[in-house]
Amino acid sequence: MDDILRAIEKEQLKEREPFNPGDIVRIHERITEGTKERIQMFEGIVLKRAGGGTQEMITVRKISSGIGVEKTYPVHSPKVERIEVVKEGDVRQARPYFMRRLRRIR
């Protein structure tokens, strides 16, 4: 049974550019509004990666109009068009939550 599940899960995995917590990424997300579909970008710093396989999730934070906004995305979701690395970060922690306390990220 595990072999069948692994085979199905392997088909669902998408090739993504490698990135780590602390990197600034731009996520292109497919948004459906009624019958129309568009691509919306969300650019911010990766706070954490969690899970593995098709259940892998990332949390991205950005500052918008002085307010911190965090979104959690499934990495291998069909709604996520692509993830591009804008700038590689230089953090020594796996989950740099201290970034939440900083005013400016860049």
Biopython code that builds the backbone (N, CA, C, O; Angstrom):
import numpy as np
from Bio.PDB.StructureBuilder import StructureBuilder

atoms = [
    (1, "MET", "N", (0.816, -1.196, 0.000)),
    (1, "MET", "CA", (0.000, 0.000, 0.000)),
    (1, "MET", "C", (0.863, 1.266, 0.000)),
    (1, "MET", "O", (0.552, 2.238, -0.688)),
    (2, "ASP", "N", (1.957, 1.243, 0.783)),
    (2, "ASP", "CA", (2.841, 2.400, 0.827)),
    (2, "ASP", "C", (3.474, 2.673, -0.529)),
    (2, "ASP", "O", (3.676, 3.830, -0.898)),
    (3, "ASP", "N", (3.788, 1.617, -1.276)),
    (3, "ASP", "CA", (4.397, 1.798, -2.594)),
    (3, "ASP", "C", (3.443, 2.509, -3.542)),
    (3, "ASP", "O", (3.870, 3.346, -4.338)),
    (4, "ILE", "N", (2.182, 2.192, -3.467)),
    (4, "ILE", "CA", (1.184, 2.839, -4.331)),
    (4, "ILE", "C", (1.070, 4.315, -3.985)),
    (4, "ILE", "O", (1.046, 5.161, -4.878)),
    (5, "LEU", "N", (1.000, 4.632, -2.695)),
    (5, "LEU", "CA", (0.895, 6.027, -2.268)),
    (5, "LEU", "C", (2.138, 6.821, -2.649)),
    (5, "LEU", "O", (2.034, 7.965, -3.090)),
    (6, "ARG", "N", (3.306, 6.225, -2.481)),
    (6, "ARG", "CA", (4.548, 6.917, -2.859)),
    (6, "ARG", "C", (4.602, 7.183, -4.357)),
    (6, "ARG", "O", (5.066, 8.244, -4.776)),
    (7, "ALA", "N", (4.134, 6.238, -5.173)),
    (7, "ALA", "CA", (4.139, 6.418, -6.623)),
    (7, "ALA", "C", (3.199, 7.554, -7.033)),
    (7, "ALA", "O", (3.537, 8.367, -7.894)),
    (8, "ILE", "N", (2.032, 7.603, -6.419)),
    (8, "ILE", "CA", (1.076, 8.671, -6.739)),
    (8, "ILE", "C", (1.618, 10.019, -6.274)),
    (8, "ILE", "O", (1.492, 11.017, -6.982)),
    (9, "GLU", "N", (2.217, 10.050, -5.090)),
    (9, "GLU", "CA", (2.763, 11.290, -4.559)),
    (9, "GLU", "C", (3.929, 11.793, -5.408)),
    (9, "GLU", "O", (4.088, 12.998, -5.599)),
    (10, "LYS", "N", (4.738, 10.872, -5.913)),
    (10, "LYS", "CA", (5.891, 11.254, -6.729)),
    (10, "LYS", "C", (5.459, 11.949, -8.019)),
    (10, "LYS", "O", (6.151, 12.844, -8.504)),
    (11, "GLU", "N", (4.318, 11.541, -8.575)),
    (11, "GLU", "CA", (3.798, 12.173, -9.793)),
    (11, "GLU", "C", (3.364, 13.610, -9.538)),
    (11, "GLU", "O", (3.436, 14.450, -10.435)),
    (12, "GLN", "N", (2.913, 13.898, -8.316)),
    (12, "GLN", "CA", (2.399, 15.220, -7.977)),
    (12, "GLN", "C", (3.494, 16.237, -7.663)),
    (12, "GLN", "O", (3.237, 17.441, -7.690)),
    (13, "LEU", "N", (4.708, 15.775, -7.365)),
    (13, "LEU", "CA", (5.790, 16.685, -7.020)),
    (13, "LEU", "C", (6.203, 17.514, -8.225)),
    (13, "LEU", "O", (6.264, 17.008, -9.346)),
    (14, "LYS", "N", (6.490, 18.801, -7.988)),
    (14, "LYS", "CA", (6.910, 19.707, -9.046)),
    (14, "LYS", "C", (8.365, 20.103, -8.828)),
    (14, "LYS", "O", (8.837, 20.179, -7.693)),
    (15, "GLU", "N", (9.058, 20.352, -9.916)),
    (15, "GLU", "CA", (10.434, 20.828, -9.840)),
    (15, "GLU", "C", (10.402, 22.297, -9.452)),
    (15, "GLU", "O", (9.821, 23.116, -10.164)),
    (16, "ARG", "N", (11.016, 22.634, -8.339)),
    (16, "ARG", "CA", (11.080, 24.006, -7.855)),
    (16, "ARG", "C", (12.529, 24.413, -7.686)),
    (16, "ARG", "O", (13.394, 23.589, -7.392)),
    (17, "GLU", "N", (12.781, 25.709, -7.878)),
    (17, "GLU", "CA", (14.111, 26.259, -7.652)),
    (17, "GLU", "C", (14.443, 26.119, -6.166)),
    (17, "GLU", "O", (13.595, 26.433, -5.331)),
    (18, "PRO", "N", (15.638, 25.661, -5.808)),
    (18, "PRO", "CA", (15.955, 25.475, -4.386)),
    (18, "PRO", "C", (16.016, 26.810, -3.653)),
    (18, "PRO", "O", (16.582, 27.780, -4.157)),
    (19, "PHE", "N", (15.432, 26.851, -2.462)),
    (19, "PHE", "CA", (15.465, 28.038, -1.618)),
    (19, "PHE", "C", (15.452, 27.601, -0.156)),
    (19, "PHE", "O", (15.074, 26.474, 0.163)),
    (20, "ASN", "N", (15.865, 28.497, 0.718)),
    (20, "ASN", "CA", (16.005, 28.204, 2.138)),
    (20, "ASN", "C", (15.319, 29.288, 2.961)),
    (20, "ASN", "O", (15.003, 30.354, 2.433)),
    (21, "PRO", "N", (15.084, 29.033, 4.241)),
    (21, "PRO", "CA", (14.580, 30.099, 5.104)),
    (21, "PRO", "C", (15.572, 31.263, 5.126)),
    (21, "PRO", "O", (16.785, 31.057, 5.154)),
    (22, "GLY", "N", (15.045, 32.474, 5.114)),
    (22, "GLY", "CA", (15.880, 33.670, 5.063)),
    (22, "GLY", "C", (15.991, 34.239, 3.658)),
    (22, "GLY", "O", (16.359, 35.403, 3.501)),
    (23, "ASP", "N", (15.685, 33.455, 2.637)),
    (23, "ASP", "CA", (15.726, 33.944, 1.260)),
    (23, "ASP", "C", (14.508, 34.820, 0.977)),
    (23, "ASP", "O", (13.440, 34.613, 1.552)),
    (24, "ILE", "N", (14.673, 35.792, 0.096)),
    (24, "ILE", "CA", (13.545, 36.585, -0.372)),
    (24, "ILE", "C", (13.069, 35.938, -1.668)),
    (24, "ILE", "O", (13.833, 35.798, -2.623)),
    (25, "VAL", "N", (11.798, 35.548, -1.688)),
    (25, "VAL", "CA", (11.234, 34.852, -2.838)),
    (25, "VAL", "C", (10.022, 35.612, -3.373)),
    (25, "VAL", "O", (9.376, 36.379, -2.660)),
    (26, "ARG", "N", (9.739, 35.373, -4.640)),
    (26, "ARG", "CA", (8.546, 35.910, -5.287)),
    (26, "ARG", "C", (7.696, 34.711, -5.708)),
    (26, "ARG", "O", (8.128, 33.884, -6.511)),
    (27, "ILE", "N", (6.493, 34.627, -5.161)),
    (27, "ILE", "CA", (5.599, 33.513, -5.444)),
    (27, "ILE", "C", (4.527, 33.990, -6.411)),
    (27, "ILE", "O", (3.824, 34.964, -6.142)),
    (28, "HIS", "N", (4.406, 33.298, -7.535)),
    (28, "HIS", "CA", (3.383, 33.597, -8.534)),
    (28, "HIS", "C", (2.218, 32.639, -8.279)),
    (28, "HIS", "O", (2.327, 31.434, -8.510)),
    (29, "GLU", "N", (1.105, 33.192, -7.801)),
    (29, "GLU", "CA", (-0.039, 32.379, -7.420)),
    (29, "GLU", "C", (-1.181, 32.611, -8.406)),
    (29, "GLU", "O", (-1.481, 33.745, -8.778)),
    (30, "ARG", "N", (-1.806, 31.514, -8.818)),
    (30, "ARG", "CA", (-2.936, 31.590, -9.743)),
    (30, "ARG", "C", (-4.206, 31.855, -8.929)),
    (30, "ARG", "O", (-4.570, 31.068, -8.056)),
    (31, "ILE", "N", (-4.886, 32.991, -9.231)),
    (31, "ILE", "CA", (-6.100, 33.398, -8.531)),
    (31, "ILE", "C", (-7.273, 33.272, -9.491)),
    (31, "ILE", "O", (-7.203, 33.751, -10.623)),
    (32, "THR", "N", (-8.358, 32.626, -9.044)),
    (32, "THR", "CA", (-9.560, 32.484, -9.856)),
    (32, "THR", "C", (-10.662, 33.342, -9.250)),
    (32, "THR", "O", (-11.027, 33.169, -8.087)),
    (33, "GLU", "N", (-11.187, 34.265, -10.043)),
    (33, "GLU", "CA", (-12.281, 35.127, -9.612)),
    (33, "GLU", "C", (-13.429, 34.941, -10.591)),
    (33, "GLU", "O", (-13.420, 35.505, -11.685)),
    (34, "GLY", "N", (-14.405, 34.156, -10.198)),
    (34, "GLY", "CA", (-15.504, 33.852, -11.106)),
    (34, "GLY", "C", (-15.008, 32.987, -12.244)),
    (34, "GLY", "O", (-14.525, 31.875, -12.030)),
    (35, "THR", "N", (-15.131, 33.503, -13.458)),
    (35, "THR", "CA", (-14.646, 32.765, -14.633)),
    (35, "THR", "C", (-13.259, 33.233, -15.071)),
    (35, "THR", "O", (-12.634, 32.609, -15.928)),
    (36, "LYS", "N", (-12.780, 34.327, -14.486)),
    (36, "LYS", "CA", (-11.486, 34.871, -14.870)),
    (36, "LYS", "C", (-10.380, 34.296, -13.991)),
    (36, "LYS", "O", (-10.598, 33.938, -12.834)),
    (37, "GLU", "N", (-9.202, 34.222, -14.572)),
    (37, "GLU", "CA", (-8.037, 33.714, -13.864)),
    (37, "GLU", "C", (-6.878, 34.661, -14.099)),
    (37, "GLU", "O", (-6.661, 35.130, -15.217)),
    (38, "ARG", "N", (-6.125, 34.942, -13.024)),
    (38, "ARG", "CA", (-4.973, 35.835, -13.154)),
    (38, "ARG", "C", (-3.854, 35.341, -12.242)),
    (38, "ARG", "O", (-4.061, 34.486, -11.380)),
    (39, "ILE", "N", (-2.672, 35.896, -12.454)),
    (39, "ILE", "CA", (-1.506, 35.559, -11.646)),
    (39, "ILE", "C", (-1.225, 36.729, -10.709)),
    (39, "ILE", "O", (-1.108, 37.871, -11.152)),
    (40, "GLN", "N", (-1.117, 36.441, -9.412)),
    (40, "GLN", "CA", (-0.798, 37.457, -8.422)),
    (40, "GLN", "C", (0.521, 37.089, -7.760)),
    (40, "GLN", "O", (0.750, 35.931, -7.414)),
    (41, "MET", "N", (1.393, 38.092, -7.585)),
    (41, "MET", "CA", (2.701, 37.843, -6.995)),
    (41, "MET", "C", (2.708, 38.261, -5.533)),
    (41, "MET", "O", (2.069, 39.241, -5.150)),
    (42, "PHE", "N", (3.432, 37.512, -4.731)),
    (42, "PHE", "CA", (3.632, 37.818, -3.315)),
    (42, "PHE", "C", (5.115, 37.683, -3.066)),
    (42, "PHE", "O", (5.670, 36.592, -3.187)),
    (43, "GLU", "N", (5.769, 38.791, -2.716)),
    (43, "GLU", "CA", (7.213, 38.780, -2.503)),
    (43, "GLU", "C", (7.517, 39.023, -1.034)),
    (43, "GLU", "O", (7.033, 39.990, -0.445)),
    (44, "GLY", "N", (8.306, 38.158, -0.452)),
    (44, "GLY", "CA", (8.660, 38.314, 0.948)),
    (44, "GLY", "C", (9.765, 37.358, 1.347)),
    (44, "GLY", "O", (10.356, 36.680, 0.506)),
    (45, "ILE", "N", (10.031, 37.314, 2.626)),
    (45, "ILE", "CA", (11.106, 36.494, 3.164)),
    (45, "ILE", "C", (10.532, 35.173, 3.666)),
    (45, "ILE", "O", (9.469, 35.143, 4.286)),
    (46, "VAL", "N", (11.238, 34.096, 3.396)),
    (46, "VAL", "CA", (10.795, 32.768, 3.832)),
    (46, "VAL", "C", (11.123, 32.614, 5.315)),
    (46, "VAL", "O", (12.285, 32.694, 5.715)),
    (47, "LEU", "N", (10.082, 32.391, 6.126)),
    (47, "LEU", "CA", (10.285, 32.189, 7.558)),
    (47, "LEU", "C", (10.479, 30.733, 7.913)),
    (47, "LEU", "O", (11.260, 30.409, 8.807)),
    (48, "LYS", "N", (9.767, 29.840, 7.215)),
    (48, "LYS", "CA", (9.944, 28.428, 7.539)),
    (48, "LYS", "C", (9.508, 27.546, 6.396)),
    (48, "LYS", "O", (8.698, 27.934, 5.555)),
    (49, "ARG", "N", (10.068, 26.341, 6.384)),
    (49, "ARG", "CA", (9.642, 25.252, 5.518)),
    (49, "ARG", "C", (9.255, 24.105, 6.438)),
    (49, "ARG", "O", (9.988, 23.776, 7.371)),
    (50, "ALA", "N", (8.122, 23.508, 6.182)),
    (50, "ALA", "CA", (7.651, 22.431, 7.053)),
    (50, "ALA", "C", (7.078, 21.311, 6.203)),
    (50, "ALA", "O", (6.558, 21.549, 5.113)),
    (51, "GLY", "N", (7.175, 20.103, 6.701)),
    (51, "GLY", "CA", (6.611, 18.955, 6.004)),
    (51, "GLY", "C", (7.559, 18.418, 4.956)),
    (51, "GLY", "O", (8.707, 18.845, 4.839)),
    (52, "GLY", "N", (7.044, 17.469, 4.201)),
    (52, "GLY", "CA", (7.837, 16.861, 3.152)),
    (52, "GLY", "C", (6.944, 16.276, 2.092)),
    (52, "GLY", "O", (5.755, 16.053, 2.323)),
    (53, "GLY", "N", (7.505, 16.028, 0.939)),
    (53, "GLY", "CA", (6.714, 15.471, -0.159)),
    (53, "GLY", "C", (5.665, 16.455, -0.628)),
    (53, "GLY", "O", (5.937, 17.650, -0.742)),
    (54, "THR", "N", (4.480, 15.967, -0.898)),
    (54, "THR", "CA", (3.417, 16.841, -1.394)),
    (54, "THR", "C", (2.829, 17.718, -0.294)),
    (54, "THR", "O", (2.130, 18.687, -0.590)),
    (55, "GLN", "N", (3.096, 17.397, 0.964)),
    (55, "GLN", "CA", (2.570, 18.201, 2.064)),
    (55, "GLN", "C", (3.522, 19.318, 2.504)),
    (55, "GLN", "O", (3.280, 19.952, 3.531)),
    (56, "GLU", "N", (4.577, 19.569, 1.764)),
    (56, "GLU", "CA", (5.540, 20.590, 2.159)),
    (56, "GLU", "C", (4.916, 21.982, 2.062)),
    (56, "GLU", "O", (4.296, 22.330, 1.057)),
    (57, "MET", "N", (5.093, 22.771, 3.127)),
    (57, "MET", "CA", (4.528, 24.111, 3.199)),
    (57, "MET", "C", (5.644, 25.115, 3.480)),
    (57, "MET", "O", (6.653, 24.784, 4.102)),
    (58, "ILE", "N", (5.442, 26.358, 3.005)),
    (58, "ILE", "CA", (6.362, 27.436, 3.336)),
    (58, "ILE", "C", (5.549, 28.605, 3.869)),
    (58, "ILE", "O", (4.407, 28.821, 3.464)),
    (59, "THR", "N", (6.152, 29.352, 4.782)),
    (59, "THR", "CA", (5.539, 30.568, 5.299)),
    (59, "THR", "C", (6.392, 31.734, 4.839)),
    (59, "THR", "O", (7.604, 31.755, 5.052)),
    (60, "VAL", "N", (5.740, 32.715, 4.197)),
    (60, "VAL", "CA", (6.421, 33.871, 3.632)),
    (60, "VAL", "C", (5.860, 35.124, 4.299)),
    (60, "VAL", "O", (4.649, 35.243, 4.479)),
    (61, "ARG", "N", (6.735, 36.052, 4.663)),
    (61, "ARG", "CA", (6.315, 37.281, 5.333)),
    (61, "ARG", "C", (6.800, 38.488, 4.550)),
    (61, "ARG", "O", (7.917, 38.507, 4.034)),
    (62, "LYS", "N", (5.935, 39.500, 4.471)),
    (62, "LYS", "CA", (6.323, 40.768, 3.874)),
    (62, "LYS", "C", (5.703, 41.899, 4.689)),
    (62, "LYS", "O", (4.777, 41.685, 5.471)),
    (63, "ILE", "N", (6.229, 43.103, 4.492)),
    (63, "ILE", "CA", (5.691, 44.290, 5.133)),
    (63, "ILE", "C", (4.912, 45.049, 4.061)),
    (63, "ILE", "O", (5.474, 45.441, 3.039)),
    (64, "SER", "N", (3.609, 45.255, 4.300)),
    (64, "SER", "CA", (2.751, 45.960, 3.357)),
    (64, "SER", "C", (2.112, 47.137, 4.070)),
    (64, "SER", "O", (1.310, 46.947, 4.984)),
    (65, "SER", "N", (2.459, 48.355, 3.662)),
    (65, "SER", "CA", (1.941, 49.587, 4.269)),
    (65, "SER", "C", (2.210, 49.627, 5.770)),
    (65, "SER", "O", (1.365, 50.083, 6.541)),
    (66, "GLY", "N", (3.372, 49.156, 6.184)),
    (66, "GLY", "CA", (3.759, 49.185, 7.581)),
    (66, "GLY", "C", (3.195, 48.059, 8.424)),
    (66, "GLY", "O", (3.441, 48.013, 9.630)),
    (67, "ILE", "N", (2.449, 47.156, 7.825)),
    (67, "ILE", "CA", (1.842, 46.041, 8.541)),
    (67, "ILE", "C", (2.443, 44.747, 8.022)),
    (67, "ILE", "O", (2.563, 44.557, 6.812)),
    (68, "GLY", "N", (2.821, 43.854, 8.931)),
    (68, "GLY", "CA", (3.377, 42.569, 8.536)),
    (68, "GLY", "C", (2.292, 41.622, 8.066)),
    (68, "GLY", "O", (1.267, 41.461, 8.729)),
    (69, "VAL", "N", (2.520, 40.991, 6.913)),
    (69, "VAL", "CA", (1.567, 40.037, 6.340)),
    (69, "VAL", "C", (2.294, 38.720, 6.128)),
    (69, "VAL", "O", (3.354, 38.679, 5.503)),
    (70, "GLU", "N", (1.718, 37.641, 6.651)),
    (70, "GLU", "CA", (2.289, 36.311, 6.458)),
    (70, "GLU", "C", (1.300, 35.431, 5.716)),
    (70, "GLU", "O", (0.100, 35.452, 5.991)),
    (71, "LYS", "N", (1.820, 34.657, 4.769)),
    (71, "LYS", "CA", (1.005, 33.695, 4.041)),
    (71, "LYS", "C", (1.717, 32.352, 4.063)),
    (71, "LYS", "O", (2.946, 32.277, 4.032)),
    (72, "THR", "N", (0.927, 31.308, 4.116)),
    (72, "THR", "CA", (1.460, 29.950, 4.072)),
    (72, "THR", "C", (1.002, 29.309, 2.776)),
    (72, "THR", "O", (-0.188, 29.296, 2.460)),
    (73, "TYR", "N", (1.964, 28.776, 2.026)),
    (73, "TYR", "CA", (1.684, 28.170, 0.728)),
    (73, "TYR", "C", (2.116, 26.708, 0.705)),
    (73, "TYR", "O", (3.156, 26.371, 1.270)),
    (74, "PRO", "N", (1.346, 25.839, 0.069)),
    (74, "PRO", "CA", (1.856, 24.495, -0.230)),
    (74, "PRO", "C", (2.812, 24.601, -1.420)),
    (74, "PRO", "O", (2.458, 25.179, -2.447)),
    (75, "VAL", "N", (3.996, 24.057, -1.291)),
    (75, "VAL", "CA", (5.037, 24.214, -2.316)),
    (75, "VAL", "C", (4.626, 23.558, -3.635)),
    (75, "VAL", "O", (4.898, 24.103, -4.705)),
    (76, "HIS", "N", (3.982, 22.409, -3.571)),
    (76, "HIS", "CA", (3.672, 21.655, -4.787)),
    (76, "HIS", "C", (2.225, 21.814, -5.240)),
    (76, "HIS", "O", (1.708, 20.966, -5.968)),
    (77, "SER", "N", (1.571, 22.886, -4.820)),
    (77, "SER", "CA", (0.178, 23.123, -5.195)),
    (77, "SER", "C", (0.072, 23.514, -6.669)),
    (77, "SER", "O", (0.945, 24.216, -7.180)),
    (78, "PRO", "N", (-0.989, 23.070, -7.363)),
    (78, "PRO", "CA", (-1.186, 23.515, -8.739)),
    (78, "PRO", "C", (-1.533, 25.000, -8.829)),
    (78, "PRO", "O", (-1.410, 25.591, -9.902)),
    (79, "LYS", "N", (-1.963, 25.613, -7.727)),
    (79, "LYS", "CA", (-2.274, 27.050, -7.707)),
    (79, "LYS", "C", (-1.006, 27.906, -7.699)),
    (79, "LYS", "O", (-1.039, 29.065, -8.113)),
    (80, "VAL", "N", (0.108, 27.342, -7.230)),
    (80, "VAL", "CA", (1.378, 28.070, -7.225)),
    (80, "VAL", "C", (2.043, 27.842, -8.580)),
    (80, "VAL", "O", (2.519, 26.749, -8.886)),
    (81, "GLU", "N", (2.060, 28.899, -9.376)),
    (81, "GLU", "CA", (2.618, 28.820, -10.728)),
    (81, "GLU", "C", (4.129, 28.584, -10.684)),
    (81, "GLU", "O", (4.643, 27.656, -11.309)),
    (82, "ARG", "N", (4.837, 29.448, -9.927)),
    (82, "ARG", "CA", (6.279, 29.265, -9.768)),
    (82, "ARG", "C", (6.765, 30.032, -8.552)),
    (82, "ARG", "O", (6.099, 30.942, -8.059)),
    (83, "ILE", "N", (7.929, 29.647, -8.087)),
    (83, "ILE", "CA", (8.588, 30.306, -6.965)),
    (83, "ILE", "C", (9.981, 30.688, -7.438)),
    (83, "ILE", "O", (10.783, 29.825, -7.797)),
    (84, "GLU", "N", (10.266, 31.986, -7.436)),
    (84, "GLU", "CA", (11.589, 32.426, -7.873)),
    (84, "GLU", "C", (12.314, 33.112, -6.720)),
    (84, "GLU", "O", (11.715, 33.856, -5.943)),
    (85, "VAL", "N", (13.600, 32.850, -6.626)),
    (85, "VAL", "CA", (14.426, 33.440, -5.572)),
    (85, "VAL", "C", (14.910, 34.795, -6.051)),
    (85, "VAL", "O", (15.596, 34.892, -7.069)),
    (86, "VAL", "N", (14.554, 35.847, -5.314)),
    (86, "VAL", "CA", (14.974, 37.202, -5.653)),
    (86, "VAL", "C", (16.356, 37.471, -5.064)),
    (86, "VAL", "O", (17.237, 38.016, -5.730)),
    (87, "LYS", "N", (16.530, 37.071, -3.783)),
    (87, "LYS", "CA", (17.795, 37.314, -3.101)),
    (87, "LYS", "C", (18.005, 36.212, -2.071)),
    (87, "LYS", "O", (17.087, 35.850, -1.336)),
    (88, "GLU", "N", (19.210, 35.691, -2.030)),
    (88, "GLU", "CA", (19.512, 34.659, -1.046)),
    (88, "GLU", "C", (19.806, 35.310, 0.297)),
    (88, "GLU", "O", (20.521, 36.309, 0.376)),
    (89, "GLY", "N", (19.243, 34.727, 1.351)),
    (89, "GLY", "CA", (19.431, 35.264, 2.692)),
    (89, "GLY", "C", (20.664, 34.689, 3.353)),
    (89, "GLY", "O", (21.245, 33.711, 2.883)),
    (90, "ASP", "N", (21.053, 35.314, 4.452)),
    (90, "ASP", "CA", (22.214, 34.864, 5.198)),
    (90, "ASP", "C", (21.809, 34.734, 6.657)),
    (90, "ASP", "O", (22.197, 35.552, 7.490)),
    (91, "VAL", "N", (21.028, 33.704, 6.967)),
    (91, "VAL", "CA", (20.611, 33.460, 8.344)),
    (91, "VAL", "C", (21.185, 32.128, 8.792)),
    (91, "VAL", "O", (21.458, 31.248, 7.975)),
    (92, "ARG", "N", (21.367, 31.991, 10.106)),
    (92, "ARG", "CA", (21.948, 30.776, 10.647)),
    (92, "ARG", "C", (20.919, 29.911, 11.343)),
    (92, "ARG", "O", (21.267, 28.906, 11.963)),
    (93, "GLN", "N", (19.657, 30.290, 11.247)),
    (93, "GLN", "CA", (18.613, 29.527, 11.915)),
    (93, "GLN", "C", (17.695, 28.892, 10.883)),
    (93, "GLN", "O", (17.512, 29.429, 9.790)),
    (94, "ALA", "N", (17.125, 27.758, 11.230)),
    (94, "ALA", "CA", (16.216, 27.072, 10.323)),
    (94, "ALA", "C", (14.878, 27.806, 10.225)),
    (94, "ALA", "O", (14.211, 27.759, 9.192)),
    (95, "ARG", "N", (14.490, 28.485, 11.313)),
    (95, "ARG", "CA", (13.237, 29.240, 11.333)),
    (95, "ARG", "C", (13.516, 30.628, 11.920)),
    (95, "ARG", "O", (13.409, 30.821, 13.131)),
    (96, "PRO", "N", (13.868, 31.580, 11.077)),
    (96, "PRO", "CA", (14.273, 32.905, 11.576)),
    (96, "PRO", "C", (13.078, 33.773, 11.979)),
    (96, "PRO", "O", (12.759, 34.762, 11.318)),
    (97, "TYR", "N", (12.424, 33.380, 13.080)),
    (97, "TYR", "CA", (11.263, 34.131, 13.546)),
    (97, "TYR", "C", (11.643, 35.514, 14.073)),
    (97, "TYR", "O", (10.770, 36.366, 14.233)),
    (98, "PHE", "N", (12.928, 35.753, 14.344)),
    (98, "PHE", "CA", (13.353, 37.069, 14.809)),
    (98, "PHE", "C", (13.085, 38.134, 13.745)),
    (98, "PHE", "O", (13.049, 39.324, 14.056)),
    (99, "MET", "N", (12.898, 37.714, 12.494)),
    (99, "MET", "CA", (12.613, 38.659, 11.408)),
    (99, "MET", "C", (11.282, 39.374, 11.632)),
    (99, "MET", "O", (11.072, 40.469, 11.111)),
    (100, "ARG", "N", (10.393, 38.768, 12.396)),
    (100, "ARG", "CA", (9.103, 39.391, 12.684)),
    (100, "ARG", "C", (9.276, 40.674, 13.489)),
    (100, "ARG", "O", (8.478, 41.602, 13.360)),
    (101, "ARG", "N", (10.307, 40.729, 14.311)),
    (101, "ARG", "CA", (10.539, 41.908, 15.157)),
    (101, "ARG", "C", (11.232, 43.040, 14.414)),
    (101, "ARG", "O", (11.230, 44.174, 14.894)),
    (102, "LEU", "N", (11.818, 42.767, 13.265)),
    (102, "LEU", "CA", (12.540, 43.790, 12.519)),
    (102, "LEU", "C", (11.577, 44.671, 11.748)),
    (102, "LEU", "O", (10.562, 44.186, 11.247)),
    (103, "ARG", "N", (11.872, 45.930, 11.647)),
    (103, "ARG", "CA", (11.013, 46.873, 10.924)),
    (103, "ARG", "C", (11.115, 46.667, 9.417)),
    (103, "ARG", "O", (10.112, 46.431, 8.743)),
    (104, "ARG", "N", (12.316, 46.757, 8.909)),
    (104, "ARG", "CA", (12.541, 46.640, 7.470)),
    (104, "ARG", "C", (13.218, 45.309, 7.193)),
    (104, "ARG", "O", (14.130, 44.912, 7.917)),
    (105, "ILE", "N", (12.780, 44.621, 6.154)),
    (105, "ILE", "CA", (13.363, 43.316, 5.835)),
    (105, "ILE", "C", (14.556, 43.472, 4.908)),
    (105, "ILE", "O", (15.515, 42.708, 5.015)),
    (106, "ARG", "N", (14.526, 44.414, 4.027)),
    (106, "ARG", "CA", (15.636, 44.545, 3.089)),
    (106, "ARG", "C", (16.666, 45.458, 3.581)),
    (106, "ARG", "O", (17.671, 45.677, 2.905)),
]
sb = StructureBuilder()
sb.init_structure("model")
sb.init_model(0)
sb.init_chain("A")
sb.init_seg("    ")
for serial, (resi, resn, name, xyz) in enumerate(atoms, 1):
    if name == "N":
        sb.init_residue(resn, " ", resi, " ")
    sb.init_atom(name, np.array(xyz, "f"), 0.0, 1.0, " ", f" {name:<3s}", serial, name[0])
structure = sb.get_structure()
